[in-house]
Amino acid sequence: MSSAILTERESEVLGYLLQGLTRPEVALAMHIAEETVKSHQSNIIKKYGARNMLQVVAIHLRSPTQEQLKLQRIIFQAKMRNLSKRLAMKYESELNKELDELLNEVMKG
């Protein structure tokens, strides 16, 4: 399951829990009752088809989020641009050397 099925509040609770906050800390951060956090936590577990929060965390960590995928794509594109620039510079340098050699041969000619 993915976090896309969670409500906004459930996603917020899950985010805090993934950061390592305890249920009372989440309640304090969200300005809600600890019982409400517990209720959201229970819904999260059900929606993930998990038995407990540890299993939710494991499922969540194995499933990349849209943001993670977007970041990976951006990193990949940046690496490809960098590689393209380096290859262009390398071949430009090699081509310039070959041209210089040809010009020297022609001039000696």
ROMIMAR-252531 format. One record per residue (C-alpha): x, y, z; residue number from 1. Coordinates in Angstrom, 1 decimal. Example, Ala and Ser with C-alpha at 12.3 -4.5 7.8 and 13.67 -1.06 7.14 Angstrom:
REM ROMIMAR-252531
<site xx="12.3" yy="-4.5" zz="7.8" pos="1"/>
<site xx="13.7" yy="-1.1" zz="7.1" pos="2"/>
***
This chain:
REM ROMIMAR-252531
<site xx="0.0" yy="0.0" zz="0.0" pos="1"/>
<site xx="1.1" yy="3.6" zz="-0.5" pos="2"/>
<site xx="0.7" yy="6.7" zz="1.7" pos="3"/>
<site xx="-1.6" yy="8.1" zz="-1.1" pos="4"/>
<site xx="-4.5" yy="6.3" zz="0.5" pos="5"/>
<site xx="-4.0" yy="8.1" zz="3.8" pos="6"/>
<site xx="-5.9" yy="11.2" zz="4.8" pos="7"/>
<site xx="-3.9" yy="14.4" zz="5.2" pos="8"/>
<site xx="-3.9" yy="14.0" zz="9.1" pos="9"/>
<site xx="-2.9" yy="10.3" zz="8.9" pos="10"/>
<site xx="0.0" yy="11.3" zz="6.6" pos="11"/>
<site xx="1.0" yy="13.9" zz="9.0" pos="12"/>
<site xx="0.9" yy="11.4" zz="11.9" pos="13"/>
<site xx="2.9" yy="8.9" zz="9.9" pos="14"/>
<site xx="5.5" yy="11.6" zz="9.1" pos="15"/>
<site xx="6.0" yy="12.4" zz="12.7" pos="16"/>
<site xx="6.2" yy="8.7" zz="13.7" pos="17"/>
<site xx="8.7" yy="8.1" zz="10.9" pos="18"/>
<site xx="10.8" yy="10.8" zz="12.4" pos="19"/>
<site xx="10.8" yy="8.9" zz="15.7" pos="20"/>
<site xx="8.4" yy="10.9" zz="17.7" pos="21"/>
<site xx="6.4" yy="9.1" zz="20.3" pos="22"/>
<site xx="2.6" yy="9.1" zz="20.4" pos="23"/>
<site xx="2.5" yy="11.9" zz="23.1" pos="24"/>
<site xx="5.1" yy="13.9" zz="21.2" pos="25"/>
<site xx="3.0" yy="13.6" zz="18.0" pos="26"/>
<site xx="-0.1" yy="14.7" zz="19.9" pos="27"/>
<site xx="1.7" yy="17.8" zz="21.3" pos="28"/>
<site xx="3.2" yy="18.7" zz="17.8" pos="29"/>
<site xx="-0.2" yy="18.4" zz="16.1" pos="30"/>
<site xx="-2.2" yy="20.0" zz="19.0" pos="31"/>
<site xx="-4.5" yy="16.9" zz="19.3" pos="32"/>
<site xx="-5.3" yy="14.4" zz="21.9" pos="33"/>
<site xx="-3.1" yy="11.3" zz="22.3" pos="34"/>
<site xx="-6.2" yy="9.2" zz="21.7" pos="35"/>
<site xx="-6.7" yy="10.9" zz="18.3" pos="36"/>
<site xx="-3.1" yy="10.0" zz="17.4" pos="37"/>
<site xx="-3.8" yy="6.4" zz="18.5" pos="38"/>
<site xx="-6.9" yy="6.4" zz="16.3" pos="39"/>
<site xx="-4.9" yy="7.8" zz="13.3" pos="40"/>
<site xx="-2.2" yy="5.2" zz="14.0" pos="41"/>
<site xx="-4.7" yy="2.4" zz="14.0" pos="42"/>
<site xx="-6.2" yy="3.6" zz="10.7" pos="43"/>
<site xx="-2.7" yy="3.8" zz="9.2" pos="44"/>
<site xx="-2.0" yy="0.2" zz="10.2" pos="45"/>
<site xx="-5.2" yy="-1.0" zz="8.7" pos="46"/>
<site xx="-4.7" yy="0.9" zz="5.4" pos="47"/>
<site xx="-1.2" yy="-0.5" zz="5.0" pos="48"/>
<site xx="-2.5" yy="-4.0" zz="5.7" pos="49"/>
<site xx="0.0" yy="-4.3" zz="8.5" pos="50"/>
<site xx="-0.1" yy="-5.8" zz="11.9" pos="51"/>
<site xx="1.7" yy="-3.0" zz="13.7" pos="52"/>
<site xx="3.6" yy="0.3" zz="13.1" pos="53"/>
<site xx="6.9" yy="-1.5" zz="12.7" pos="54"/>
<site xx="5.5" yy="-3.3" zz="9.7" pos="55"/>
<site xx="4.1" yy="0.0" zz="8.4" pos="56"/>
<site xx="7.5" yy="1.5" zz="8.6" pos="57"/>
<site xx="9.1" yy="-1.4" zz="6.8" pos="58"/>
<site xx="6.5" yy="-1.2" zz="4.0" pos="59"/>
<site xx="6.8" yy="2.6" zz="3.8" pos="60"/>
<site xx="10.6" yy="2.4" zz="3.5" pos="61"/>
<site xx="10.4" yy="-0.2" zz="0.8" pos="62"/>
<site xx="8.0" yy="1.8" zz="-1.2" pos="63"/>
<site xx="9.5" yy="5.0" zz="-2.7" pos="64"/>
<site xx="7.2" yy="8.1" zz="-2.5" pos="65"/>
<site xx="6.5" yy="10.3" zz="-5.4" pos="66"/>
<site xx="8.9" yy="12.9" zz="-3.9" pos="67"/>
<site xx="11.7" yy="10.3" zz="-3.6" pos="68"/>
<site xx="11.1" yy="9.2" zz="-7.2" pos="69"/>
<site xx="11.1" yy="12.9" zz="-8.3" pos="70"/>
<site xx="14.3" yy="13.5" zz="-6.5" pos="71"/>
<site xx="15.9" yy="10.4" zz="-7.9" pos="72"/>
<site xx="14.9" yy="11.5" zz="-11.4" pos="73"/>
<site xx="16.4" yy="15.0" zz="-10.8" pos="74"/>
<site xx="19.6" yy="13.5" zz="-9.6" pos="75"/>
<site xx="19.8" yy="11.1" zz="-12.5" pos="76"/>
<site xx="19.2" yy="14.0" zz="-15.0" pos="77"/>
<site xx="21.9" yy="16.1" zz="-13.3" pos="78"/>
<site xx="24.4" yy="13.2" zz="-13.5" pos="79"/>
<site xx="23.5" yy="12.7" zz="-17.2" pos="80"/>
<site xx="24.0" yy="16.4" zz="-18.0" pos="81"/>
<site xx="27.3" yy="16.3" zz="-16.1" pos="82"/>
<site xx="28.4" yy="13.2" zz="-18.0" pos="83"/>
<site xx="27.4" yy="14.7" zz="-21.3" pos="84"/>
<site xx="29.4" yy="17.9" zz="-20.5" pos="85"/>
<site xx="32.5" yy="15.8" zz="-19.5" pos="86"/>
<site xx="32.2" yy="13.7" zz="-22.7" pos="87"/>
<site xx="31.8" yy="16.7" zz="-24.9" pos="88"/>
<site xx="34.9" yy="18.4" zz="-23.3" pos="89"/>
<site xx="36.9" yy="15.2" zz="-23.6" pos="90"/>
<site xx="36.0" yy="14.7" zz="-27.3" pos="91"/>
<site xx="36.4" yy="18.4" zz="-28.1" pos="92"/>
<site xx="39.9" yy="18.2" zz="-26.6" pos="93"/>
<site xx="40.7" yy="15.1" zz="-28.6" pos="94"/>
<site xx="39.3" yy="16.5" zz="-31.8" pos="95"/>
<site xx="41.2" yy="19.8" zz="-31.3" pos="96"/>
<site xx="44.4" yy="17.7" zz="-30.9" pos="97"/>
<site xx="43.7" yy="15.8" zz="-34.1" pos="98"/>
<site xx="42.9" yy="19.0" zz="-36.0" pos="99"/>
<site xx="46.2" yy="20.6" zz="-34.8" pos="100"/>
<site xx="48.1" yy="17.5" zz="-35.9" pos="101"/>
<site xx="46.4" yy="17.6" zz="-39.3" pos="102"/>
<site xx="47.1" yy="21.3" zz="-39.7" pos="103"/>
<site xx="50.7" yy="20.8" zz="-38.8" pos="104"/>
<site xx="51.0" yy="18.1" zz="-41.4" pos="105"/>
<site xx="49.4" yy="20.3" zz="-44.0" pos="106"/>
<site xx="51.6" yy="23.2" zz="-43.2" pos="107"/>
<site xx="54.7" yy="21.1" zz="-43.4" pos="108"/>
<site xx="53.4" yy="19.6" zz="-46.4" pos="109"/>
***
